[in-house]
């Protein structure tokens, strides 16, 4: 498969940032895109709503469905998935992009922040996957792509921000388990590809803008690199591409991309390595 024309892509947290960029990239192929997020009206500090992204998807050549969704609400997830499947006749791809971040050490992490990250990161990934899998089993080339880091049990990735790491690794563990559980093993007609994608560098999103110094934002890459890498994964054969922890730059190099300055926020500036890659 070379493109996503006619495929239905369900993306969590797609009103801005990487989720928005993936939505628009899929739309350029002529995909159907379910844009979900909490932001239905303009935010005072953050640009983008599910409706503005839906407009962008339509302008890019895709078909859009904007659904207001709080991924902490299990019933809302099930309803949103059912709505997307009914509108477009099924679901081919789930992108687990929604994420919450608080880079605080243990003694400075209140329970409400712990709960938020666990619910939006691991729990929502599990529940969105659970809701989509019955539809994905009927798709011709089904994929689940989760934006979370490769697993590494070195304590240096946990100590500075234990709660956040636990929640992101929980997303990665969902990939590890589901890739095996839903592989083509005779129990299903076809395997569901379940993979992770993570950036080599920091990505210029609101999370970086509000949690790091401005110099880090300038030393980041644009969300487009993650969208292009996601697209390259999602067009692969689901039967031969599962259980991987992909890095954006490596994926694109495999497709022949050599010019990465096009993705730089400030071309020529040394890049800031991502939090979990060092």
Secondary structure, DSSP 8 states (H G I E B T S, - for coil): ----TT-EEEESS-SSHHHHHHHHHHHTTT-EEEEEES--S--SSS---HHHHHHHHHHHT-EEEEEE--TT-HHHHHHHHHHHHHHHTS--EEEE---------GGG--HHHHHHHIIIIIIHHHHHHHHHHHHHTTSSS-EEEE--------GGGTGGGHHHHHHHHHHHHHHHHHHHHTSSSSSSSS--EEEEEE-SB-B-SHHHHHHS-HHHHHTSB-THHHHHHHHHHHTS-TTS--S-EEEHHHHHHHTT----GGGBSSTTS---B-TTT-
